[in-house]
Amino acid sequence: MYFCKFEYYIDIIKFVYSDIYKSLYIAICSILVVIYKIVCRYIQTQIVFISFYFYK
């Protein structure tokens, strides 16, 4: 799913920003990664449940 590709953008963001903000951005980005992984997993399970419900 395209939602899960967000981590690649975070890696690019981490690479671009300067050293002063790097630790702060890494903390924020890691939190965002965790949130997006939870959202990804939730969406995927919802799609599985919906498709199972409709196509059983």
N, CA, C and O atoms as a CHARMM CRD file, in Angstrom:
* protein
*
  224
    1    1 MET  N      0.82600  -1.20900   0.00000 PROA 1      0.00000
    2    1 MET  CA     0.00000   0.00000   0.00000 PROA 1      0.00000
    3    1 MET  C      0.86000   1.25800   0.00000 PROA 1      0.00000
    4    1 MET  O      1.97200   1.26400   0.52800 PROA 1      0.00000
    5    2 TYR  N      0.33900   2.30900  -0.59100 PROA 2      0.00000
    6    2 TYR  CA     1.11600   3.54000  -0.73400 PROA 2      0.00000
    7    2 TYR  C      1.29900   4.27800   0.58300 PROA 2      0.00000
    8    2 TYR  O      2.23500   5.06400   0.72800 PROA 2      0.00000
    9    3 PHE  N      0.41800   4.03300   1.54100 PROA 3      0.00000
   10    3 PHE  CA     0.57400   4.65100   2.86100 PROA 3      0.00000
   11    3 PHE  C      1.91900   4.30100   3.47900 PROA 3      0.00000
   12    3 PHE  O      2.55600   5.12800   4.13100 PROA 3      0.00000
   13    4 CYS  N      2.33400   3.06700   3.26100 PROA 4      0.00000
   14    4 CYS  CA     3.51700   2.55400   3.93900 PROA 4      0.00000
   15    4 CYS  C      4.80900   3.08400   3.32600 PROA 4      0.00000
   16    4 CYS  O      5.88400   2.90000   3.89700 PROA 4      0.00000
   17    5 LYS  N      4.71700   3.73500   2.17700 PROA 5      0.00000
   18    5 LYS  CA     5.90700   4.28300   1.53400 PROA 5      0.00000
   19    5 LYS  C      6.38000   5.57200   2.20300 PROA 5      0.00000
   20    5 LYS  O      7.41100   6.12800   1.82500 PROA 5      0.00000
   21    6 PHE  N      5.62900   6.04500   3.19400 PROA 6      0.00000
   22    6 PHE  CA     5.94200   7.30500   3.86300 PROA 6      0.00000
   23    6 PHE  C      7.30300   7.28200   4.53800 PROA 6      0.00000
   24    6 PHE  O      7.94200   8.32200   4.70100 PROA 6      0.00000
   25    7 GLU  N      7.74600   6.08600   4.93300 PROA 7      0.00000
   26    7 GLU  CA     9.02800   5.95500   5.62200 PROA 7      0.00000
   27    7 GLU  C     10.19200   6.39400   4.74200 PROA 7      0.00000
   28    7 GLU  O     11.17200   6.94900   5.23900 PROA 7      0.00000
   29    8 TYR  N     10.08800   6.14800   3.44100 PROA 8      0.00000
   30    8 TYR  CA    11.16600   6.53600   2.53900 PROA 8      0.00000
   31    8 TYR  C     11.32100   8.05500   2.51100 PROA 8      0.00000
   32    8 TYR  O     12.43800   8.57300   2.48500 PROA 8      0.00000
   33    9 TYR  N     10.19700   8.75800   2.51800 PROA 9      0.00000
   34    9 TYR  CA    10.24800  10.21700   2.55900 PROA 9      0.00000
   35    9 TYR  C     10.86000  10.70900   3.85900 PROA 9      0.00000
   36    9 TYR  O     11.59700  11.69400   3.87200 PROA 9      0.00000
   37   10 ILE  N     10.55400  10.02500   4.95000 PROA 10     0.00000
   38   10 ILE  CA    11.13000  10.39900   6.24000 PROA 10     0.00000
   39   10 ILE  C     12.64500  10.24400   6.21900 PROA 10     0.00000
   40   10 ILE  O     13.36200  11.08300   6.76400 PROA 10     0.00000
   41   11 ASP  N     13.13800   9.16800   5.59100 PROA 11     0.00000
   42   11 ASP  CA    14.58700   8.98300   5.47900 PROA 11     0.00000
   43   11 ASP  C     15.22300  10.12600   4.70000 PROA 11     0.00000
   44   11 ASP  O     16.29700  10.60500   5.06400 PROA 11     0.00000
   45   12 ILE  N     14.56800  10.56300   3.63500 PROA 12     0.00000
   46   12 ILE  CA    15.07600  11.69200   2.84800 PROA 12     0.00000
   47   12 ILE  C     15.08100  12.96500   3.69400 PROA 12     0.00000
   48   12 ILE  O     16.05500  13.71800   3.67500 PROA 12     0.00000
   49   13 ILE  N     13.99900  13.20800   4.43300 PROA 13     0.00000
   50   13 ILE  CA    13.90900  14.38900   5.30000 PROA 13     0.00000
   51   13 ILE  C     15.02400  14.37500   6.34200 PROA 13     0.00000
   52   13 ILE  O     15.66600  15.39600   6.58700 PROA 13     0.00000
   53   14 LYS  N     15.25100  13.20600   6.95700 PROA 14     0.00000
   54   14 LYS  CA    16.30600  13.07600   7.95900 PROA 14     0.00000
   55   14 LYS  C     17.66600  13.39200   7.35700 PROA 14     0.00000
   56   14 LYS  O     18.52300  13.98900   8.00800 PROA 14     0.00000
   57   15 PHE  N     17.85500  12.98500   6.10300 PROA 15     0.00000
   58   15 PHE  CA    19.13800  13.18800   5.44900 PROA 15     0.00000
   59   15 PHE  C     19.36900  14.66100   5.11800 PROA 15     0.00000
   60   15 PHE  O     20.50000  15.14300   5.18400 PROA 15     0.00000
   61   16 VAL  N     18.30600  15.37100   4.76200 PROA 16     0.00000
   62   16 VAL  CA    18.43000  16.74800   4.26800 PROA 16     0.00000
   63   16 VAL  C     18.69800  17.75400   5.38300 PROA 16     0.00000
   64   16 VAL  O     19.53900  18.63900   5.22300 PROA 16     0.00000
   65   17 TYR  N     18.00000  17.63400   6.50600 PROA 17     0.00000
   66   17 TYR  CA    18.10000  18.67000   7.52800 PROA 17     0.00000
   67   17 TYR  C     19.45500  18.69600   8.22800 PROA 17     0.00000
   68   17 TYR  O     20.15300  17.68400   8.29500 PROA 17     0.00000
   69   18 SER  N     19.81000  19.84800   8.74100 PROA 18     0.00000
   70   18 SER  CA    21.13400  20.05700   9.31900 PROA 18     0.00000
   71   18 SER  C     21.27300  19.36600  10.67100 PROA 18     0.00000
   72   18 SER  O     20.29500  18.87900  11.23900 PROA 18     0.00000
   73   19 ASP  N     22.51100  19.33100  11.17600 PROA 19     0.00000
   74   19 ASP  CA    22.82600  18.58800  12.39700 PROA 19     0.00000
   75   19 ASP  C     22.17100  19.17900  13.64000 PROA 19     0.00000
   76   19 ASP  O     21.91000  18.46400  14.60700 PROA 19     0.00000
   77   20 ILE  N     21.90500  20.48600  13.61600 PROA 20     0.00000
   78   20 ILE  CA    21.33000  21.14900  14.79000 PROA 20     0.00000
   79   20 ILE  C     19.94400  20.58300  15.08500 PROA 20     0.00000
   80   20 ILE  O     19.60400  20.30000  16.23400 PROA 20     0.00000
   81   21 TYR  N     19.14900  20.42200  14.02600 PROA 21     0.00000
   82   21 TYR  CA    17.77800  19.95400  14.18600 PROA 21     0.00000
   83   21 TYR  C     17.65300  18.44700  14.04100 PROA 21     0.00000
   84   21 TYR  O     16.56400  17.89000  14.18300 PROA 21     0.00000
   85   22 LYS  N     18.78000  17.78400  13.75500 PROA 22     0.00000
   86   22 LYS  CA    18.70100  16.37900  13.36600 PROA 22     0.00000
   87   22 LYS  C     18.08500  15.49900  14.44700 PROA 22     0.00000
   88   22 LYS  O     17.22900  14.66600  14.14900 PROA 22     0.00000
   89   23 SER  N     18.50800  15.67100  15.69800 PROA 23     0.00000
   90   23 SER  CA    17.98100  14.80300  16.75900 PROA 23     0.00000
   91   23 SER  C     16.48400  15.03200  16.96700 PROA 23     0.00000
   92   23 SER  O     15.72500  14.08700  17.18400 PROA 23     0.00000
   93   24 LEU  N     16.06700  16.30500  16.89700 PROA 24     0.00000
   94   24 LEU  CA    14.65300  16.63300  17.03800 PROA 24     0.00000
   95   24 LEU  C     13.83500  16.02100  15.90700 PROA 24     0.00000
   96   24 LEU  O     12.79200  15.40700  16.13600 PROA 24     0.00000
   97   25 TYR  N     14.33100  16.20200  14.67100 PROA 25     0.00000
   98   25 TYR  CA    13.61000  15.65600  13.53000 PROA 25     0.00000
   99   25 TYR  C     13.57800  14.14000  13.54600 PROA 25     0.00000
  100   25 TYR  O     12.57200  13.53900  13.16900 PROA 25     0.00000
  101   26 ILE  N     14.67100  13.50800  13.98000 PROA 26     0.00000
  102   26 ILE  CA    14.68000  12.04800  14.07100 PROA 26     0.00000
  103   26 ILE  C     13.63400  11.57700  15.07900 PROA 26     0.00000
  104   26 ILE  O     12.94000  10.58800  14.84100 PROA 26     0.00000
  105   27 ALA  N     13.52200  12.28000  16.19900 PROA 27     0.00000
  106   27 ALA  CA    12.51000  11.91100  17.19500 PROA 27     0.00000
  107   27 ALA  C     11.09900  12.04800  16.62400 PROA 27     0.00000
  108   27 ALA  O     10.28000  11.13800  16.74800 PROA 27     0.00000
  109   28 ILE  N     10.82300  13.19300  15.99600 PROA 28     0.00000
  110   28 ILE  CA     9.50200  13.42500  15.40500 PROA 28     0.00000
  111   28 ILE  C      9.21400  12.40700  14.31200 PROA 28     0.00000
  112   28 ILE  O      8.11600  11.85500  14.23200 PROA 28     0.00000
  113   29 CYS  N     10.22500  12.16300  13.46400 PROA 29     0.00000
  114   29 CYS  CA    10.03600  11.24600  12.33900 PROA 29     0.00000
  115   29 CYS  C      9.81300   9.82000  12.81100 PROA 29     0.00000
  116   29 CYS  O      9.01100   9.09100  12.22700 PROA 29     0.00000
  117   30 SER  N     10.51200   9.41700  13.85800 PROA 30     0.00000
  118   30 SER  CA    10.30400   8.05500  14.35300 PROA 30     0.00000
  119   30 SER  C      8.90200   7.89900  14.93600 PROA 30     0.00000
  120   30 SER  O      8.27500   6.85100  14.78200 PROA 30     0.00000
  121   31 ILE  N      8.41200   8.94400  15.60600 PROA 31     0.00000
  122   31 ILE  CA     7.03000   8.92200  16.10000 PROA 31     0.00000
  123   31 ILE  C      6.05100   8.83300  14.93100 PROA 31     0.00000
  124   31 ILE  O      5.08700   8.06800  14.97500 PROA 31     0.00000
  125   32 LEU  N      6.30700   9.62400  13.88100 PROA 32     0.00000
  126   32 LEU  CA     5.45400   9.57800  12.69300 PROA 32     0.00000
  127   32 LEU  C      5.47400   8.20300  12.04000 PROA 32     0.00000
  128   32 LEU  O      4.44100   7.70600  11.59300 PROA 32     0.00000
  129   33 VAL  N      6.66000   7.58800  11.98500 PROA 33     0.00000
  130   33 VAL  CA     6.76800   6.24500  11.40900 PROA 33     0.00000
  131   33 VAL  C      5.90700   5.25900  12.18800 PROA 33     0.00000
  132   33 VAL  O      5.20400   4.43600  11.60100 PROA 33     0.00000
  133   34 VAL  N      5.96800   5.34700  13.51800 PROA 34     0.00000
  134   34 VAL  CA     5.16300   4.44600  14.35300 PROA 34     0.00000
  135   34 VAL  C      3.67500   4.65900  14.08800 PROA 34     0.00000
  136   34 VAL  O      2.92400   3.69600  13.93200 PROA 34     0.00000
  137   35 ILE  N      3.25300   5.92400  14.03900 PROA 35     0.00000
  138   35 ILE  CA     1.84600   6.23700  13.78200 PROA 35     0.00000
  139   35 ILE  C      1.41700   5.70500  12.42000 PROA 35     0.00000
  140   35 ILE  O      0.35900   5.08800  12.29100 PROA 35     0.00000
  141   36 TYR  N      2.25900   5.95200  11.38900 PROA 36     0.00000
  142   36 TYR  CA     1.90500   5.49300  10.05200 PROA 36     0.00000
  143   36 TYR  C      1.88000   3.98000   9.94500 PROA 36     0.00000
  144   36 TYR  O      1.05900   3.42600   9.21300 PROA 36     0.00000
  145   37 LYS  N      2.78100   3.29200  10.67500 PROA 37     0.00000
  146   37 LYS  CA     2.73900   1.82700  10.66500 PROA 37     0.00000
  147   37 LYS  C      1.44500   1.31500  11.28200 PROA 37     0.00000
  148   37 LYS  O      0.84800   0.36100  10.78300 PROA 37     0.00000
  149   38 ILE  N      1.01000   1.95300  12.37600 PROA 38     0.00000
  150   38 ILE  CA    -0.25100   1.55800  13.01100 PROA 38     0.00000
  151   38 ILE  C     -1.41400   1.80800  12.06000 PROA 38     0.00000
  152   38 ILE  O     -2.29900   0.96400  11.91800 PROA 38     0.00000
  153   39 VAL  N     -1.41100   2.98000  11.40500 PROA 39     0.00000
  154   39 VAL  CA    -2.46700   3.31700  10.45100 PROA 39     0.00000
  155   39 VAL  C     -2.46600   2.33400   9.28600 PROA 39     0.00000
  156   39 VAL  O     -3.52500   1.87700   8.85600 PROA 39     0.00000
  157   40 CYS  N     -1.27600   2.00700   8.77400 PROA 40     0.00000
  158   40 CYS  CA    -1.13900   1.03800   7.68500 PROA 40     0.00000
  159   40 CYS  C     -1.74100  -0.30100   8.07200 PROA 40     0.00000
  160   40 CYS  O     -2.52800  -0.88700   7.32900 PROA 40     0.00000
  161   41 ARG  N     -1.35900  -0.76600   9.24000 PROA 41     0.00000
  162   41 ARG  CA    -1.82900  -2.07600   9.68400 PROA 41     0.00000
  163   41 ARG  C     -3.34100  -2.05700   9.86300 PROA 41     0.00000
  164   41 ARG  O     -4.02300  -3.01900   9.50900 PROA 41     0.00000
  165   42 TYR  N     -3.86500  -0.96600  10.41000 PROA 42     0.00000
  166   42 TYR  CA    -5.30700  -0.84200  10.61400 PROA 42     0.00000
  167   42 TYR  C     -6.04400  -0.85000   9.27800 PROA 42     0.00000
  168   42 TYR  O     -7.04200  -1.55200   9.11400 PROA 42     0.00000
  169   43 ILE  N     -5.54100  -0.05900   8.31900 PROA 43     0.00000
  170   43 ILE  CA    -6.17900   0.01600   7.00400 PROA 43     0.00000
  171   43 ILE  C     -6.12400  -1.33700   6.30200 PROA 43     0.00000
  172   43 ILE  O     -7.10900  -1.77100   5.70400 PROA 43     0.00000
  173   44 GLN  N     -4.97400  -1.99800   6.37600 PROA 44     0.00000
  174   44 GLN  CA    -4.84700  -3.30100   5.72500 PROA 44     0.00000
  175   44 GLN  C     -5.79100  -4.32300   6.33900 PROA 44     0.00000
  176   44 GLN  O     -6.41200  -5.10400   5.61800 PROA 44     0.00000
  177   45 THR  N     -5.90600  -4.32600   7.66100 PROA 45     0.00000
  178   45 THR  CA    -6.82600  -5.27700   8.29300 PROA 45     0.00000
  179   45 THR  C     -8.26900  -4.94100   7.94900 PROA 45     0.00000
  180   45 THR  O     -9.08500  -5.84300   7.76100 PROA 45     0.00000
  181   46 GLN  N     -8.59500  -3.64500   7.86500 PROA 46     0.00000
  182   46 GLN  CA    -9.95300  -3.25400   7.47400 PROA 46     0.00000
  183   46 GLN  C    -10.25500  -3.72300   6.06100 PROA 46     0.00000
  184   46 GLN  O    -11.34400  -4.23300   5.79700 PROA 46     0.00000
  185   47 ILE  N     -9.30200  -3.55800   5.14800 PROA 47     0.00000
  186   47 ILE  CA    -9.49200  -3.99500   3.76200 PROA 47     0.00000
  187   47 ILE  C     -9.65900  -5.50900   3.71000 PROA 47     0.00000
  188   47 ILE  O    -10.49700  -6.02500   2.97100 PROA 47     0.00000
  189   48 VAL  N     -8.85300  -6.21700   4.50000 PROA 48     0.00000
  190   48 VAL  CA    -8.97800  -7.67900   4.55100 PROA 48     0.00000
  191   48 VAL  C    -10.35900  -8.07700   5.06300 PROA 48     0.00000
  192   48 VAL  O    -11.00600  -8.95600   4.49300 PROA 48     0.00000
  193   49 PHE  N    -10.81000  -7.43100   6.13600 PROA 49     0.00000
  194   49 PHE  CA   -12.12700  -7.75100   6.68500 PROA 49     0.00000
  195   49 PHE  C    -13.24300  -7.43300   5.69100 PROA 49     0.00000
  196   49 PHE  O    -14.17100  -8.22400   5.51500 PROA 49     0.00000
  197   50 ILE  N    -13.14800  -6.27400   5.04200 PROA 50     0.00000
  198   50 ILE  CA   -14.18300  -5.86500   4.08300 PROA 50     0.00000
  199   50 ILE  C    -14.21600  -6.82500   2.90000 PROA 50     0.00000
  200   50 ILE  O    -15.28500  -7.27000   2.48300 PROA 50     0.00000
  201   51 SER  N    -13.03500  -7.14200   2.36000 PROA 51     0.00000
  202   51 SER  CA   -12.99300  -8.03900   1.20700 PROA 51     0.00000
  203   51 SER  C    -13.45900  -9.44600   1.59600 PROA 51     0.00000
  204   51 SER  O    -14.13100 -10.12200   0.81700 PROA 51     0.00000
  205   52 PHE  N    -13.09600  -9.87800   2.80700 PROA 52     0.00000
  206   52 PHE  CA   -13.55800 -11.18200   3.28400 PROA 52     0.00000
  207   52 PHE  C    -15.07400 -11.18200   3.45400 PROA 52     0.00000
  208   52 PHE  O    -15.74500 -12.16800   3.14800 PROA 52     0.00000
  209   53 TYR  N    -15.59800 -10.07400   3.94200 PROA 53     0.00000
  210   53 TYR  CA   -17.04300  -9.96500   4.16400 PROA 53     0.00000
  211   53 TYR  C    -17.80900  -9.99600   2.84900 PROA 53     0.00000
  212   53 TYR  O    -18.85300 -10.64000   2.74500 PROA 53     0.00000
  213   54 PHE  N    -17.28400  -9.29600   1.84300 PROA 54     0.00000
  214   54 PHE  CA   -18.00200  -9.20500   0.57700 PROA 54     0.00000
  215   54 PHE  C    -17.80200 -10.41600  -0.31800 PROA 54     0.00000
  216   54 PHE  O    -18.68900 -10.76100  -1.09800 PROA 54     0.00000
  217   55 TYR  N    -16.65000 -11.06400  -0.21500 PROA 55     0.00000
  218   55 TYR  CA   -16.30800 -12.11500  -1.17700 PROA 55     0.00000
  219   55 TYR  C    -16.28300 -13.51100  -0.56800 PROA 55     0.00000
  220   55 TYR  O    -15.69500 -14.43100  -1.13500 PROA 55     0.00000
  221   56 LYS  N    -16.92200 -13.66400   0.58800 PROA 56     0.00000
  222   56 LYS  CA   -16.88200 -15.00300   1.19500 PROA 56     0.00000
  223   56 LYS  C    -17.89800 -15.95000   0.55800 PROA 56     0.00000
  224   56 LYS  O    -17.99200 -17.11100   0.95400 PROA 56     0.00000
